[in-house]
Amino acid sequence: MEERIGKRINTERIEEALALNPDTISTACPYCLVMLGDAIAAKKSTGDAKDTLEVVDVAQLLARSARTTAAVAVDGDAGTDGSGAADG
């Protein structure tokens, strides 16, 4: 049963996240993914969140990061000196 007192928790969490001006919000919880997505959609419709803001599963974020890292590794040395250490 949903409580009707106070602010909805998904709205509260999105407002906290929006204070940091994110491009992406990630969660590992499928239920939270839906709830945060609903709150973001509501914020976008009122203009309180940018249209490019997305909510993704943490596994999607990891996969995206791995693809980006792999592409950089194929294209070049990704800012390392060849030994894996950052260029200095």
N, C-alpha and C positions, 0 to 999 in steps of 0.2 A: 504494500500500500504506500502510495506516495504522500509525503507530508506536504501540507499547504502553507506552512509557517516559514516566513523568511524567503531568502533568495534560493533558487535552485542551485545545487552544487555544481552542475556542469557550467552554468553561467558564471558562478563565482570563480571557478578554475580558469575559464577562458579570460575573464577580466584580469586575473593575476598574470596570465601568460601575455596578454596584449600589452601590459605595462612594460614588457621587455622588447616590444616591437619585433616579434619573430617573423620569419618567412615560412617556417614549418613547425608544427607541433607534433610530437611523437608520443606514442603510448604502446605498452606491451599488452594491454588488456582489451580484448575485443569489445566488451561492453562499454568501456571508456571511449574507445574509438568512435562508436556510434553516438554516445552522449556528447562528446566534444565536437564531433562533426555537426550535430544538430545545433549546438550553441554557436559554432562558427557561422553556420548558415544564417542564423538569426542575426548575428552581429553584422554580417556582410549585407544583409537586406536593409539594415538601418544605417549603413555607412560607417559603423564603428570598427570595422575590420577591413583590411585591404582585400581586394578581390583575388589576389594571388596567394593569400594565406591558405595553407593546406594542413590537414590532419592525416598522418600516416602511421602505420604500424612500425614499430621499431625494427622489425625484420626487413621491411621495405626500405627503411632509411639505411640500414646496413648494406643491403644489396645494391642500392644506388651508390653508396660510398665505395663499395668494392669495384663496381663497374667503372667509376670515375678514376679510381686509383689504378686499375688495370689499363685504362686508356692512356693515362699519363705515363705509365711505365713502358708502354709500347712506343709512345711518341718521343720519349726522351728519358733523361735520368731523374726527372722530377725534383730537380734542385739539390741533388746529392753529388758528392764527389766520386761516385762510382763504388764506394765502399759501403754505402748505406748511411754514411754520416752526412749531415747537412753541410752544404757549402758555407764557408765562413769568410 
